[in-house]
């Protein structure tokens, strides 16, 4: 999902970047860089608590702490602008479906959404926790239009689905 968010934010400026969503080379290149960055942090800090251990890193799971670390330390994310990414790992799809959300989380989201109403153009990637995986929602507002991209790392088949069928998948 982090990979998808980066590509989607880059695609706002260059629609051809969406081709990278299917690029195994780009994906594995980013993944190798992320593993290197996380390994360097583990080695430098010499931490032995979860998830900052090599055994946890080898499980190939994008833990919340890893995501936050990559937001702050990955050069590609920094080039795009860290402020364009939100880690909504504590805001699960279940919370959204049931309409239950702690006030502090509602306020964090409200501040991000407010930026869309205060600006003529704005783009933001929300990485949302979905039980055991991530989904990504990228919203791009231009003077003329708003585009919302939903990217699910479970690779649900969504092409040629009706709006009702898509709603079932997304929610």
ZAZALUM-282918 format. One line per field, with one value per residue: x, y, z of N, C-alpha, C in turn; residue number from 1. Coordinates in nm, 3 decimals. Layout:
<pamis>
n.x = (X; ...)
n.y = (Y; ...)
n.z = (Z; ...)
ca.x = (X; ...)
ca.y = (Y; ...)
ca.z = (Z; ...)
c.x = (X; ...)
c.y = (Y; ...)
c.z = (Z; ...)
fipa = (NUM; ...)
</pamis>
This chain:
<pamis>
n.x = (0.080; 0.196; 0.376; 0.189; 0.067; 0.277; 0.320; 0.067; 0.057; 0.268; 0.161; -0.031; 0.091; 0.197; 0.035; 0.120; 0.267; 0.106; 0.139; 0.344; 0.232; 0.204; 0.458; 0.696; 0.968; 1.005; 0.859; 1.002; 1.246; 1.187; 1.103; 1.338; 1.496; 1.349; 1.371; 1.645; 1.671; 1.519; 1.663; 1.907; 1.827; 1.758; 2.008; 2.162; 2.029; 2.025; 1.809; 1.594; 1.331; 0.994; 0.864; 1.125; 1.330; 1.542; 1.423; 1.150; 1.140; 1.206; 0.970; 0.824; 0.620; 0.448; 0.475; 0.313; 0.495; 0.712; 0.607; 0.568; 0.837; 0.946; 0.801; 0.927; 1.193; 1.243; 1.382; 1.236; 0.975; 1.017; 1.088; 0.848; 0.698; 0.644; 0.418; 0.211; 0.119; -0.078; -0.083; -0.320; -0.355; -0.475; -0.732; -0.956; -1.121; -1.340; -1.408; -1.494; -1.709; -1.883; -1.920; -1.784; -1.544; -1.265; -1.238; -0.991; -0.887; -1.081; -1.050; -0.790; -0.831; -1.023; -0.872; -0.704; -0.892; -0.996; -0.798; -0.847; -1.076; -0.981; -0.801; -0.735; -0.613; -0.509; -0.349; -0.354; -0.251; -0.402; -0.333; -0.487; -0.568; -0.666; -0.765; -0.573; -0.419; -0.332; -0.513; -0.521; -0.610; -0.613; -0.655; -0.714; -0.742; -0.828; -0.864; -1.082; -1.189; -1.237; -1.059; -1.067; -0.881; -0.892; -0.699; -0.632; -0.441; -0.499; -0.573; -0.836; -1.072; -1.195; -1.262; -1.513; -1.723; -2.037; -2.155; -2.280; -2.170; -1.901; -1.916; -1.972; -1.729; -1.544; -1.641)
n.y = (-0.119; 0.125; 0.149; 0.173; 0.415; 0.600; 0.580; 0.660; 0.927; 1.035; 0.999; 1.190; 1.412; 1.303; 1.103; 0.871; 0.741; 0.559; 0.319; 0.207; 0.081; -0.180; -0.261; -0.484; -0.455; -0.188; -0.207; -0.409; -0.283; -0.057; -0.195; -0.329; -0.107; -0.008; -0.222; -0.215; 0.042; 0.002; -0.210; -0.083; 0.094; -0.087; -0.202; 0.023; 0.125; -0.095; -0.224; -0.446; -0.493; -0.559; -0.401; -0.398; -0.588; -0.821; -1.067; -1.008; -0.824; -0.992; -1.127; -0.999; -0.808; -0.506; -0.324; -0.093; 0.083; 0.061; 0.176; 0.445; 0.513; 0.488; 0.688; 0.912; 0.877; 0.771; 0.854; 0.898; 0.941; 1.167; 1.342; 1.365; 1.478; 1.458; 1.542; 1.480; 1.231; 1.017; 0.812; 0.605; 0.388; 0.322; 0.374; 0.184; -0.002; -0.127; 0.044; 0.264; 0.151; 0.090; 0.332; 0.422; 0.602; 0.718; 1.045; 1.189; 1.073; 1.137; 1.413; 1.436; 1.340; 1.525; 1.762; 1.700; 1.672; 1.928; 2.072; 2.024; 2.175; 2.428; 2.486; 2.539; 2.344; 2.022; 1.731; 1.410; 1.118; 0.855; 0.602; 0.326; 0.115; -0.220; -0.451; -0.710; -0.612; -0.337; -0.061; 0.186; 0.521; 0.770; 1.106; 1.356; 1.688; 1.925; 2.246; 2.206; 1.951; 1.655; 1.371; 1.041; 0.772; 0.435; 0.190; -0.139; -0.366; -0.631; -0.689; -0.700; -0.779; -0.526; -0.405; -0.343; -0.367; -0.289; 0.020; -0.044; -0.298; -0.226; -0.066; -0.258; -0.397; -0.195; -0.093)
n.z = (0.000; 0.072; -0.136; -0.347; -0.274; -0.307; -0.586; -0.680; -0.587; -0.734; -0.983; -1.003; -1.109; -1.338; -1.542; -1.662; -1.474; -1.343; -1.463; -1.327; -1.112; -1.180; -1.210; -1.135; -1.100; -1.006; -0.769; -0.622; -0.605; -0.446; -0.217; -0.142; -0.076; 0.141; 0.322; 0.363; 0.484; 0.719; 0.833; 0.881; 1.079; 1.284; 1.329; 1.402; 1.632; 1.791; 1.905; 2.080; 2.103; 2.001; 1.709; 1.629; 1.543; 1.373; 1.318; 1.318; 1.109; 0.895; 0.862; 0.678; 0.703; 0.695; 0.950; 1.177; 1.306; 1.136; 0.906; 0.989; 1.038; 0.781; 0.650; 0.753; 0.679; 0.424; 0.112; -0.124; -0.037; 0.119; -0.086; -0.226; -0.026; 0.303; 0.436; 0.271; 0.322; 0.525; 0.802; 0.877; 1.044; 1.281; 1.230; 1.132; 0.866; 0.976; 1.189; 1.044; 0.906; 1.117; 1.229; 1.452; 1.620; 1.792; 1.942; 1.908; 1.678; 1.491; 1.487; 1.382; 1.122; 1.038; 1.027; 0.810; 0.603; 0.599; 0.476; 0.210; 0.159; 0.203; 0.004; -0.346; -0.498; -0.409; -0.280; -0.132; 0.046; 0.210; 0.424; 0.524; 0.792; 0.757; 0.908; 0.870; 0.670; 0.451; 0.309; 0.058; 0.008; -0.220; -0.264; -0.494; -0.554; -0.789; -0.949; -1.110; -1.053; -0.849; -0.771; -0.663; -0.555; -0.484; -0.345; -0.300; -0.126; -0.132; -0.378; -0.491; -0.741; -0.930; -1.166; -1.408; -1.228; -1.075; -0.921; -0.680; -0.630; -0.605; -0.377; -0.186; -0.184; -0.112; 0.129)
ca.x = (0.000; 0.286; 0.421; 0.078; 0.048; 0.384; 0.292; -0.052; 0.091; 0.349; 0.075; -0.107; 0.164; 0.226; -0.057; 0.193; 0.323; 0.019; 0.193; 0.436; 0.159; 0.223; 0.600; 0.761; 1.102; 0.993; 0.814; 1.111; 1.348; 1.143; 1.101; 1.478; 1.540; 1.283; 1.433; 1.777; 1.651; 1.474; 1.776; 2.003; 1.774; 1.771; 2.150; 2.208; 1.968; 2.047; 1.688; 1.556; 1.189; 0.908; 0.900; 1.259; 1.422; 1.558; 1.327; 1.023; 1.156; 1.205; 0.833; 0.774; 0.496; 0.467; 0.424; 0.283; 0.617; 0.793; 0.545; 0.603; 0.980; 0.968; 0.748; 1.024; 1.331; 1.258; 1.409; 1.129; 0.862; 1.057; 1.084; 0.706; 0.648; 0.590; 0.286; 0.110; 0.085; -0.132; -0.092; -0.448; -0.356; -0.568; -0.867; -0.981; -1.244; -1.447; -1.450; -1.569; -1.836; -1.970; -1.935; -1.724; -1.407; -1.227; -1.238; -0.861; -0.871; -1.173; -0.990; -0.677; -0.887; -1.089; -0.768; -0.659; -1.000; -1.010; -0.701; -0.909; -1.170; -0.908; -0.709; -0.788; -0.553; -0.450; -0.342; -0.316; -0.264; -0.442; -0.308; -0.586; -0.558; -0.780; -0.746; -0.438; -0.350; -0.353; -0.571; -0.476; -0.701; -0.545; -0.752; -0.651; -0.834; -0.782; -0.960; -1.200; -1.237; -1.179; -1.040; -1.037; -0.832; -0.891; -0.604; -0.639; -0.329; -0.549; -0.595; -0.972; -1.108; -1.295; -1.301; -1.644; -1.818; -2.132; -2.128; -2.323; -2.070; -1.780; -1.941; -1.958; -1.586; -1.474; -1.687)
ca.y = (0.000; 0.240; 0.152; 0.225; 0.556; 0.676; 0.582; 0.741; 1.069; 1.073; 0.996; 1.314; 1.499; 1.232; 0.990; 0.751; 0.675; 0.450; 0.194; 0.153; -0.005; -0.318; -0.283; -0.562; -0.399; -0.071; -0.255; -0.476; -0.183; 0.016; -0.286; -0.349; 0.016; -0.001; -0.323; -0.162; 0.150; -0.056; -0.287; 0.014; 0.144; -0.195; -0.216; 0.144; 0.138; -0.220; -0.251; -0.587; -0.502; -0.570; -0.487; -0.361; -0.702; -0.879; -1.176; -0.946; -0.767; -1.102; -1.176; -0.930; -0.739; -0.361; -0.287; 0.050; 0.156; 0.065; 0.274; 0.579; 0.534; 0.510; 0.821; 1.014; 0.850; 0.728; 0.972; 0.920; 1.000; 1.304; 1.423; 1.392; 1.559; 1.373; 1.591; 1.428; 1.095; 0.997; 0.676; 0.588; 0.248; 0.305; 0.400; 0.066; -0.005; -0.164; 0.166; 0.345; 0.083; 0.096; 0.471; 0.447; 0.649; 0.808; 1.188; 1.236; 1.027; 1.218; 1.546; 1.425; 1.331; 1.652; 1.857; 1.665; 1.702; 2.073; 2.122; 2.018; 2.286; 2.555; 2.502; 2.510; 2.218; 1.950; 1.586; 1.345; 0.972; 0.801; 0.459; 0.286; -0.021; -0.305; -0.574; -0.765; -0.552; -0.194; -0.008; 0.323; 0.612; 0.893; 1.206; 1.466; 1.796; 2.031; 2.354; 2.160; 1.816; 1.577; 1.231; 0.957; 0.640; 0.336; 0.085; -0.244; -0.457; -0.767; -0.699; -0.737; -0.746; -0.420; -0.359; -0.386; -0.384; -0.180; 0.101; -0.122; -0.402; -0.160; -0.024; -0.379; -0.427; -0.086; -0.078)
ca.z = (0.000; 0.069; -0.275; -0.426; -0.240; -0.372; -0.729; -0.704; -0.570; -0.848; -1.101; -1.009; -1.199; -1.462; -1.545; -1.705; -1.355; -1.300; -1.518; -1.227; -1.018; -1.224; -1.231; -1.030; -1.079; -0.918; -0.638; -0.551; -0.580; -0.327; -0.103; -0.101; -0.011; 0.271; 0.411; 0.398; 0.580; 0.846; 0.887; 0.934; 1.207; 1.381; 1.361; 1.470; 1.765; 1.863; 1.982; 2.083; 2.128; 1.884; 1.596; 1.583; 1.544; 1.240; 1.297; 1.282; 0.975; 0.798; 0.843; 0.560; 0.737; 0.712; 1.081; 1.193; 1.339; 1.014; 0.817; 1.038; 1.017; 0.638; 0.619; 0.791; 0.638; 0.284; 0.030; -0.223; 0.036; 0.154; -0.208; -0.253; 0.084; 0.410; 0.475; 0.179; 0.364; 0.660; 0.850; 0.948; 1.084; 1.392; 1.179; 1.049; 0.788; 1.067; 1.259; 0.949; 0.879; 1.235; 1.269; 1.584; 1.606; 1.902; 1.907; 1.859; 1.540; 1.411; 1.472; 1.288; 0.987; 1.008; 0.986; 0.675; 0.508; 0.595; 0.378; 0.078; 0.141; 0.212; -0.109; -0.480; -0.542; -0.296; -0.299; -0.007; 0.051; 0.340; 0.432; 0.624; 0.841; 0.720; 0.983; 0.856; 0.557; 0.434; 0.187; 0.035; -0.061; -0.261; -0.309; -0.566; -0.586; -0.877; -0.958; -1.182; -1.027; -0.740; -0.809; -0.548; -0.596; -0.378; -0.382; -0.199; -0.147; -0.151; -0.522; -0.527; -0.878; -0.924; -1.299; -1.459; -1.119; -1.060; -0.803; -0.563; -0.605; -0.555; -0.241; -0.104; -0.172; -0.045; 0.269)
c.x = (0.085; 0.340; 0.313; 0.055; 0.153; 0.355; 0.173; -0.022; 0.178; 0.263; -0.012; -0.041; 0.188; 0.145; 0.011; 0.254; 0.236; 0.065; 0.285; 0.364; 0.178; 0.369; 0.661; 0.898; 1.096; 0.953; 0.930; 1.227; 1.313; 1.151; 1.244; 1.530; 1.478; 1.343; 1.570; 1.765; 1.611; 1.585; 1.881; 1.956; 1.789; 1.917; 2.201; 2.157; 1.993; 1.930; 1.655; 1.407; 1.111; 0.867; 1.043; 1.359; 1.431; 1.456; 1.189; 1.029; 1.149; 1.065; 0.763; 0.638; 0.528; 0.399; 0.402; 0.409; 0.709; 0.739; 0.582; 0.750; 1.009; 0.913; 0.853; 1.162; 1.349; 1.276; 1.298; 1.006; 0.895; 1.051; 0.939; 0.647; 0.580; 0.447; 0.174; 0.063; 0.027; -0.139; -0.219; -0.462; -0.450; -0.712; -0.899; -1.109; -1.362; -1.500; -1.537; -1.705; -1.933; -1.994; -1.883; -1.578; -1.376; -1.211; -1.104; -0.837; -0.962; -1.113; -0.872; -0.729; -0.952; -0.988; -0.719; -0.766; -1.020; -0.915; -0.760; -1.005; -1.098; -0.817; -0.780; -0.738; -0.486; -0.451; -0.292; -0.340; -0.295; -0.417; -0.386; -0.566; -0.684; -0.758; -0.602; -0.367; -0.386; -0.434; -0.524; -0.584; -0.622; -0.650; -0.674; -0.757; -0.765; -0.889; -1.092; -1.262; -1.175; -1.175; -1.001; -0.997; -0.828; -0.802; -0.600; -0.528; -0.373; -0.584; -0.733; -0.998; -1.221; -1.336; -1.433; -1.743; -1.914; -2.095; -2.168; -2.222; -1.940; -1.799; -1.927; -1.812; -1.514; -1.514; -1.695)
c.y = (0.126; 0.258; 0.216; 0.374; 0.644; 0.690; 0.672; 0.890; 1.118; 1.084; 1.120; 1.411; 1.435; 1.103; 0.860; 0.675; 0.559; 0.316; 0.127; 0.067; -0.152; -0.354; -0.358; -0.505; -0.282; -0.114; -0.316; -0.382; -0.101; -0.073; -0.310; -0.226; 0.025; -0.101; -0.276; -0.051; 0.096; -0.137; -0.195; 0.070; 0.038; -0.207; -0.098; 0.153; 0.017; -0.253; -0.399; -0.602; -0.500; -0.432; -0.467; -0.474; -0.757; -0.989; -1.120; -0.888; -0.875; -1.159; -1.105; -0.864; -0.591; -0.318; -0.136; 0.132; 0.166; 0.173; 0.416; 0.611; 0.564; 0.646; 0.928; 0.996; 0.806; 0.851; 1.001; 0.983; 1.144; 1.395; 1.458; 1.486; 1.472; 1.412; 1.541; 1.287; 1.096; 0.849; 0.666; 0.444; 0.221; 0.333; 0.288; 0.081; -0.039; -0.044; 0.252; 0.284; 0.099; 0.238; 0.500; 0.488; 0.741; 0.952; 1.233; 1.192; 1.106; 1.355; 1.543; 1.420; 1.462; 1.755; 1.828; 1.701; 1.853; 2.134; 2.120; 2.135; 2.422; 2.582; 2.471; 2.376; 2.152; 1.802; 1.523; 1.195; 0.930; 0.651; 0.408; 0.141; -0.100; -0.443; -0.624; -0.715; -0.404; -0.169; 0.136; 0.400; 0.737; 0.986; 1.320; 1.568; 1.895; 2.140; 2.303; 2.031; 1.759; 1.432; 1.154; 0.819; 0.550; 0.222; -0.015; -0.344; -0.603; -0.792; -0.754; -0.697; -0.645; -0.369; -0.421; -0.419; -0.265; -0.099; 0.027; -0.230; -0.342; -0.116; -0.141; -0.412; -0.322; -0.075; -0.206)
c.z = (0.000; -0.072; -0.364; -0.400; -0.308; -0.522; -0.759; -0.688; -0.685; -0.974; -1.113; -1.107; -1.335; -1.466; -1.588; -1.588; -1.307; -1.355; -1.416; -1.123; -1.053; -1.242; -1.113; -0.997; -0.982; -0.777; -0.559; -0.522; -0.455; -0.203; -0.051; -0.027; 0.128; 0.370; 0.455; 0.503; 0.718; 0.912; 0.948; 1.068; 1.316; 1.426; 1.443; 1.613; 1.853; 1.957; 1.977; 2.113; 1.996; 1.837; 1.548; 1.605; 1.402; 1.215; 1.260; 1.141; 0.867; 0.774; 0.729; 0.584; 0.756; 0.842; 1.088; 1.218; 1.217; 0.920; 0.860; 1.016; 0.869; 0.594; 0.645; 0.730; 0.493; 0.195; -0.072; -0.157; 0.074; 0.032; -0.245; -0.148; 0.187; 0.447; 0.384; 0.215; 0.504; 0.690; 0.934; 0.994; 1.200; 1.352; 1.082; 0.968; 0.878; 1.144; 1.169; 0.920; 0.994; 1.284; 1.409; 1.565; 1.723; 1.854; 1.849; 1.714; 1.447; 1.384; 1.375; 1.145; 0.945; 0.960; 0.845; 0.572; 0.492; 0.492; 0.237; 0.056; 0.142; 0.092; -0.241; -0.532; -0.422; -0.327; -0.170; -0.016; 0.194; 0.336; 0.553; 0.664; 0.807; 0.779; 0.968; 0.732; 0.550; 0.308; 0.177; -0.038; -0.092; -0.319; -0.372; -0.605; -0.677; -0.878; -1.017; -1.131; -0.899; -0.784; -0.683; -0.599; -0.475; -0.424; -0.267; -0.227; -0.158; -0.297; -0.557; -0.671; -0.876; -1.062; -1.339; -1.348; -1.118; -0.936; -0.676; -0.528; -0.550; -0.410; -0.145; -0.082; -0.087; 0.101; 0.336)
fipa = (1; 2; 3; 4; 5; 6; 7; 8; 9; 10; 11; 12; 13; 14; 15; 16; 17; 18; 19; 20; 21; 22; 23; 24; 25; 26; 27; 28; 29; 30; 31; 32; 33; 34; 35; 36; 37; 38; 39; 40; 41; 42; 43; 44; 45; 46; 47; 48; 49; 50; 51; 52; 53; 54; 55; 56; 57; 58; 59; 60; 61; 62; 63; 64; 65; 66; 67; 68; 69; 70; 71; 72; 73; 74; 75; 76; 77; 78; 79; 80; 81; 82; 83; 84; 85; 86; 87; 88; 89; 90; 91; 92; 93; 94; 95; 96; 97; 98; 99; 100; 101; 102; 103; 104; 105; 106; 107; 108; 109; 110; 111; 112; 113; 114; 115; 116; 117; 118; 119; 120; 121; 122; 123; 124; 125; 126; 127; 128; 129; 130; 131; 132; 133; 134; 135; 136; 137; 138; 139; 140; 141; 142; 143; 144; 145; 146; 147; 148; 149; 150; 151; 152; 153; 154; 155; 156; 157; 158; 159; 160; 161; 162; 163; 164; 165; 166; 167; 168; 169; 170; 171)
</pamis>
